[in-house]
Amino acid sequence: MTALAYHKFNTRFNTTFPALYWCSFTPFLPVIPKKRPLIPKKRPVIPFCFLGFVCFVSLKLKSFQKHTNKAMLINLTNHASVNWCKKEKNLALHLYGSIYDMHFPTINPHASANEVYEIALQYAKKIQDLSPTGVLIMGEFTFCFSLVALLQQRGISCIAATCHRNTIDHSDGAKTTIFRFEQFRTYPPLSQLFMAISFSLPNHPLLHKHET
């Protein structure tokens, strides 16, 4: 068979029986493997600084939760707890677990009642964020009165320290005062106190000064 005749036969066979043609040659075709990348794909690597940041945040959250869930007495007075007598400090730790000293604000003697109330609002928000078991409040009277009322509205117990005062008079006219701690006394609920006063003194002018 000449080359021209073979070419004609091959072309006619391929067009007439294409499936049979390819099946007959499939076993003899070389197997071409899939190309694999020469460089393997790199997995994303988390930077160590990010891992450190995550660990730092988790530790801070745990310490914050432990701090907020812990029983605590806030000392909002002009006397730091380190200067308390042993009896007062032991009783506070026994009743409240821990003591947190908060700076007592300096109240301007020329400040108005509204200005004092605004300071009390700021401290009420600050104390509420700490979620204490109780607050020891003693100091400037109008500020303490406003703050106690605000904290009682928020369900926070307020206490005062009672002391026995012993005054010694010296021959030169000087006096020495010795305070001996006795107990913690809870502030009475001001809402109930106001209600009791209004019932006992219904016609008192101070209770109706805003009605005119």
Secondary structure, DSSP 8 states (H G I E B T S, - for coil): --HHHHHHHHHHHHHHSHHHHHHHHGGGS--------SS--------HHHHHHHHHHHHHHHHHHHHHHS--EEEESSS-GGGS-HHHHHHHHHHHS-EEE-------TT--HHHHHHHHHHHHHHHHHH--SEEEE-SSHHHHHHHHHHHHHTT-EEEEEEEEEEEEE-TTS-EEEEEEEEEEEE---HHHHHHHHHHH-TT-GGGGTT--
